[in-house]
């Protein structure tokens, strides 16, 4: 690797240097390559106009760098590296959902890890891992990088503005002389960790960690309205539909939400405490599905409701979670 890449440094505005965390790659059920790395961050003013910026709603999208990497005599694809990520060719083609990696962002006076997903556009071939130098369909050298923030991959974040800066190295595959450093800023204004919108689900922390004791692990189930606790009632299901009442033009209107968990055996009902292959993970996802709410008129709907989390193996564990709903329905 060239001296340019080895000299890529990331400095915290806090003035403290950070050690790199141990990193690893693995393919999960979604064929996502995870690359957990520590990348130091620095403050970015939310009002500052930065071209290469990632927000809650805005991903970073590069130009087609294969144009810069290609020469008169040779075309070249480009792959993208962050810290110890290694280049590959044709890994998980047609299957991958991108490459997950971690950066460190500033939140007030502390440093918080944020998971981002980088992918390379393959157009008709779908998307590929960001570090894949393979050509697109029909020998196209298209090399467009997209890096985005996904709240589902960042459960349990506190409310606040997460800021930072990190760098990605673009390298030519067929033209190894091509090299370009891309500097990207973070300005993720996470307005409500417990907020459900049309596009944003609520994703809780893994509450089995809180529910477990030194001598006993415990799964957690989640109750709402008159829902009762259950064990092993629905593996590989689409979750639990339930109704809450939202304010809309000075009247209460029922809206349908869906709650589910995933313990490594597909989605389960939110009230199902059954473990899977000794997996006690208990993270709840609650989302709004427009297909289940076709009767809603255009306008804004707001609601607040509680969900009760209960320990199954540790019956003394109990926690109430208050969730907010803000829906902007447009038809």
C-alpha positions as CSV (number, residue, x, y, z in Angstrom):
1,X,0.0,0.0,0.0
2,X,1.4,3.5,-0.8
3,X,2.7,5.9,1.8
4,X,-0.4,8.1,1.1
5,X,-2.7,5.5,2.5
6,X,-0.5,4.5,5.5
7,X,-0.4,8.1,6.5
8,X,-4.2,8.5,6.7
9,X,-4.8,9.8,10.2
10,X,-7.9,10.6,12.1
11,X,-7.8,13.0,15.0
12,X,-10.4,13.6,17.7
13,X,-11.4,17.1,18.6
14,X,-11.2,16.0,22.2
15,X,-7.4,15.9,21.6
16,X,-7.0,12.3,22.6
17,X,-5.5,9.6,20.3
18,X,-7.4,6.4,20.0
19,X,-6.2,2.8,19.6
20,X,-7.6,0.8,16.7
21,X,-10.1,-1.8,17.8
22,X,-9.7,-5.4,16.8
23,X,-11.3,-5.9,13.4
24,X,-12.9,-8.8,11.7
25,X,-14.8,-9.8,8.6
26,X,-17.7,-12.1,8.5
27,X,-20.7,-12.8,6.3
28,X,-24.0,-12.7,8.1
29,X,-27.4,-13.9,6.8
30,X,-27.7,-10.7,4.7
31,X,-24.2,-11.3,3.2
32,X,-23.0,-8.0,4.7
33,X,-19.3,-7.8,5.3
34,X,-18.7,-6.3,8.8
35,X,-15.5,-4.3,9.3
36,X,-15.4,-2.8,12.7
37,X,-12.8,-0.1,12.9
38,X,-12.1,2.9,15.1
39,X,-11.9,6.1,13.1
40,X,-11.4,9.3,15.2
41,X,-13.7,12.2,14.6
42,X,-13.8,15.9,14.8
43,X,-16.6,18.5,15.2
44,X,-18.5,19.6,12.1
45,X,-20.8,22.6,12.3
46,X,-24.4,21.5,11.3
47,X,-24.7,24.8,9.4
48,X,-21.4,24.3,7.5
49,X,-21.8,23.5,3.9
50,X,-19.9,20.4,3.3
51,X,-20.1,18.5,0.0
52,X,-19.0,15.2,1.3
53,X,-21.4,14.9,4.2
54,X,-23.5,12.1,5.7
55,X,-26.7,13.0,7.6
56,X,-29.6,10.9,8.9
57,X,-31.4,11.3,5.5
58,X,-28.5,12.0,3.1
59,X,-25.9,9.4,2.1
60,X,-22.6,10.3,0.6
61,X,-22.5,9.4,-3.1
62,X,-19.2,9.7,-5.1
63,X,-18.7,10.4,-8.8
64,X,-17.9,7.5,-11.0
65,X,-14.2,7.3,-10.2
66,X,-13.5,4.8,-12.9
67,X,-13.3,7.8,-15.3
68,X,-10.4,9.3,-13.3
69,X,-8.7,5.9,-12.9
70,X,-8.9,4.9,-16.6
71,X,-6.1,5.9,-19.0
72,X,-6.2,6.2,-22.8
73,X,-4.9,2.7,-23.1
74,X,-6.7,1.0,-20.2
75,X,-10.0,1.2,-18.4
76,X,-10.0,0.5,-14.7
77,X,-12.5,-0.1,-12.0
78,X,-12.0,1.4,-8.5
79,X,-12.4,-0.2,-5.1
80,X,-12.7,1.6,-1.7
81,X,-10.8,0.8,1.5
82,X,-11.2,2.0,5.1
83,X,-8.4,1.1,7.5
84,X,-7.6,-2.6,7.3
85,X,-10.2,-3.6,4.7
86,X,-8.6,-5.6,1.9
87,X,-9.4,-5.5,-1.8
88,X,-11.4,-8.4,-3.2
89,X,-12.8,-9.5,-6.6
90,X,-16.3,-10.8,-7.2
91,X,-17.3,-11.5,-3.5
92,X,-21.0,-12.1,-2.9
93,X,-22.0,-10.8,-6.3
94,X,-25.8,-10.2,-6.6
95,X,-26.2,-10.9,-2.8
96,X,-24.3,-8.4,-0.8
97,X,-26.0,-5.4,0.8
98,X,-22.7,-3.5,1.3
99,X,-19.9,-3.3,3.8
100,X,-20.5,-2.3,7.4
101,X,-17.8,-0.4,9.2
102,X,-17.6,1.7,12.3
103,X,-16.5,5.2,12.8
104,X,-16.2,7.2,16.0
105,X,-18.3,10.3,16.3
106,X,-18.5,13.1,18.9
107,X,-21.6,13.5,21.0
108,X,-21.3,16.3,23.4
109,X,-18.2,15.4,25.5
110,X,-18.0,11.7,24.6
111,X,-17.0,9.5,21.7
112,X,-19.6,7.1,20.3
113,X,-19.2,4.4,17.7
114,X,-21.5,4.8,14.6
115,X,-22.0,2.0,12.1
116,X,-22.0,3.1,8.4
117,X,-22.6,1.0,5.3
118,X,-20.5,1.5,2.2
119,X,-21.4,-0.1,-1.2
120,X,-20.4,0.1,-4.8
121,X,-23.0,0.6,-7.5
122,X,-23.2,-2.3,-10.0
123,X,-26.4,-1.0,-11.7
124,X,-28.0,-4.0,-13.3
125,X,-25.9,-6.2,-11.1
126,X,-27.2,-4.7,-7.9
127,X,-24.7,-3.4,-5.3
128,X,-21.4,-4.9,-4.2
129,X,-19.1,-4.6,-1.3
130,X,-17.2,-1.3,-1.3
131,X,-13.8,-3.1,-1.5
132,X,-14.7,-5.2,-4.5
133,X,-12.8,-4.3,-7.7
134,X,-15.0,-6.4,-10.0
135,X,-16.4,-4.9,-13.1
136,X,-20.1,-4.1,-13.4
137,X,-22.4,-6.0,-15.8
138,X,-21.4,-6.1,-19.5
139,X,-17.7,-5.2,-18.7
140,X,-18.7,-1.7,-17.4
141,X,-16.1,-0.2,-15.1
142,X,-18.6,1.9,-13.2
143,X,-17.2,2.6,-9.7
144,X,-19.6,4.8,-7.6
145,X,-19.3,4.7,-3.8
146,X,-22.3,5.2,-1.5
147,X,-21.9,5.5,2.2
148,X,-25.0,5.8,4.4
149,X,-26.3,5.8,7.9
150,X,-29.0,3.2,8.8
151,X,-30.8,3.6,12.2
152,X,-31.6,-0.1,12.2
153,X,-27.9,-0.9,12.4
154,X,-27.5,1.7,15.2
155,X,-29.9,0.6,17.9
156,X,-30.0,2.4,21.2
157,X,-28.4,5.7,20.1
158,X,-29.1,8.7,22.4
159,X,-30.7,11.8,21.1
160,X,-28.3,14.4,19.9
161,X,-26.0,15.6,17.1
162,X,-23.2,13.2,16.1
163,X,-20.3,14.8,14.3
164,X,-17.0,13.6,12.9
165,X,-14.7,13.2,10.0
166,X,-13.2,10.1,8.4
167,X,-11.4,9.1,5.2
168,X,-11.8,6.4,2.6
169,X,-9.1,5.4,0.1
170,X,-10.1,4.9,-3.6
171,X,-7.7,2.6,-5.5
172,X,-7.6,1.6,-9.2
173,X,-7.9,-2.2,-9.8
174,X,-6.7,-2.4,-13.4
175,X,-4.7,0.8,-12.9
176,X,-2.9,0.4,-9.6
177,X,-1.3,3.8,-9.9
178,X,-4.6,5.5,-9.4
179,X,-5.2,6.5,-5.7
180,X,-7.5,9.1,-4.2
181,X,-8.3,9.9,-0.6
182,X,-12.0,10.8,0.0
183,X,-12.7,12.8,3.2
184,X,-16.2,12.5,4.5
185,X,-18.0,14.5,7.3
186,X,-20.7,13.2,9.7
187,X,-23.5,15.4,10.9
188,X,-26.1,13.0,12.1
189,X,-28.9,14.8,14.0
190,X,-30.6,11.9,15.8
191,X,-33.7,13.7,17.0
192,X,-35.3,10.9,18.9
193,X,-34.0,7.5,19.7
194,X,-37.6,6.4,20.5
195,X,-39.2,8.1,17.5
196,X,-41.2,6.2,14.8
197,X,-41.7,7.9,11.5
198,X,-42.9,6.8,8.1
199,X,-39.3,5.8,7.2
200,X,-37.7,5.3,10.6
201,X,-38.4,2.3,12.8
202,X,-37.7,2.2,16.6
203,X,-35.0,-0.4,17.4
204,X,-34.2,-1.1,21.1
205,X,-31.0,-2.2,22.7
206,X,-30.5,-5.8,23.4
207,X,-32.4,-5.9,26.7
208,X,-31.4,-9.5,27.5
209,X,-28.1,-7.9,28.7
210,X,-30.0,-6.0,31.4
211,X,-32.3,-8.9,32.2
212,X,-29.6,-11.4,32.7
213,X,-27.8,-12.0,36.1
214,X,-24.4,-13.4,36.9
215,X,-26.0,-16.8,37.4
216,X,-28.7,-16.8,34.8
217,X,-29.3,-15.5,31.3
218,X,-32.7,-14.3,30.3
219,X,-34.6,-13.5,27.2
220,X,-37.0,-10.6,27.1
221,X,-40.5,-10.3,25.6
222,X,-42.5,-7.2,24.9
223,X,-46.1,-6.4,25.7
224,X,-48.5,-3.8,24.4
225,X,-52.2,-3.3,24.9
226,X,-53.7,-6.7,26.0
227,X,-50.9,-8.8,24.4
228,X,-49.9,-11.8,26.6
229,X,-46.5,-13.5,27.0
230,X,-45.9,-16.6,24.9
231,X,-43.2,-19.2,24.2
232,X,-42.3,-20.5,20.7
233,X,-45.6,-19.6,19.0
234,X,-44.3,-18.3,15.7
235,X,-40.9,-18.8,14.2
236,X,-40.1,-17.0,10.9
237,X,-43.2,-14.8,11.2
238,X,-43.7,-11.2,10.2
239,X,-44.1,-9.9,13.7
240,X,-47.0,-8.6,15.8
241,X,-49.5,-6.0,14.5
242,X,-51.0,-3.8,17.1
243,X,-53.0,-0.6,17.2
244,X,-52.3,2.8,18.8
245,X,-54.3,6.0,18.6
246,X,-52.8,9.1,17.0
247,X,-53.8,12.7,17.1
248,X,-54.9,13.9,13.7
249,X,-56.8,17.2,13.2
250,X,-58.1,17.3,16.8
251,X,-59.4,13.7,16.6
252,X,-58.0,10.3,17.5
253,X,-57.3,7.9,14.6
254,X,-56.2,4.3,14.9
255,X,-52.9,3.4,13.2
256,X,-51.3,0.0,12.9
257,X,-47.7,-0.7,13.9
258,X,-45.7,-3.9,13.8
259,X,-43.4,-5.2,16.5
260,X,-40.9,-8.0,16.0
261,X,-37.6,-9.6,17.3
262,X,-34.8,-11.6,15.6
263,X,-32.8,-14.1,17.7
264,X,-31.0,-15.6,14.7
265,X,-34.0,-17.7,13.5
266,X,-35.8,-15.1,11.5
267,X,-38.3,-12.7,12.9
268,X,-40.5,-13.6,15.8
269,X,-43.6,-12.1,17.5
270,X,-42.7,-9.4,20.0
271,X,-44.3,-11.3,22.9
272,X,-42.5,-14.5,22.1
273,X,-39.7,-15.2,24.7
274,X,-38.4,-18.5,23.1
275,X,-34.6,-18.6,22.6
276,X,-32.9,-19.9,19.4
277,X,-29.8,-22.0,19.5
278,X,-29.0,-20.6,23.0
279,X,-29.4,-17.1,21.6
280,X,-31.1,-14.8,24.2
281,X,-30.8,-11.6,22.1
282,X,-33.9,-9.4,22.8
283,X,-33.9,-6.3,20.7
284,X,-37.3,-5.0,19.7
285,X,-38.1,-3.4,16.3
286,X,-41.3,-1.4,15.9
287,X,-42.2,0.1,12.5
288,X,-44.9,1.7,10.5
289,X,-46.0,0.0,7.4
290,X,-48.0,2.2,4.9
291,X,-49.5,-0.9,3.3
292,X,-51.3,-1.7,6.5
293,X,-52.6,1.8,6.9
294,X,-54.1,2.5,3.5
295,X,-57.1,4.3,5.0
296,X,-55.1,7.2,6.5
297,X,-55.6,10.6,5.0
298,X,-52.8,13.0,4.1
299,X,-51.5,14.9,7.1
300,X,-49.5,14.6,10.3
301,X,-50.2,12.0,12.9
302,X,-48.7,12.1,16.4
303,X,-48.9,9.6,19.3
304,X,-47.1,8.5,22.4
305,X,-47.5,5.0,23.9
306,X,-45.7,2.5,26.2
307,X,-44.3,-1.0,25.7
308,X,-43.5,-3.2,28.6
309,X,-40.4,-5.3,28.5
310,X,-40.4,-8.4,30.8
311,X,-37.7,-11.0,31.5
312,X,-38.7,-14.6,30.9
313,X,-36.0,-16.5,32.7
314,X,-35.6,-13.6,35.1
315,X,-39.1,-12.7,36.0
316,X,-38.1,-9.8,38.2
317,X,-36.8,-7.8,35.2
318,X,-39.3,-5.2,34.0
319,X,-38.8,-2.0,32.0
320,X,-41.3,0.4,30.5
321,X,-40.3,2.0,27.1
322,X,-42.1,5.2,25.9
323,X,-42.2,5.5,22.2
324,X,-43.3,8.5,20.1
325,X,-44.9,8.4,16.7
326,X,-44.7,11.3,14.1
327,X,-46.1,10.4,10.7
328,X,-46.3,12.7,7.8
329,X,-48.7,10.9,5.4
330,X,-48.6,12.1,1.8
331,X,-50.9,10.9,-0.9
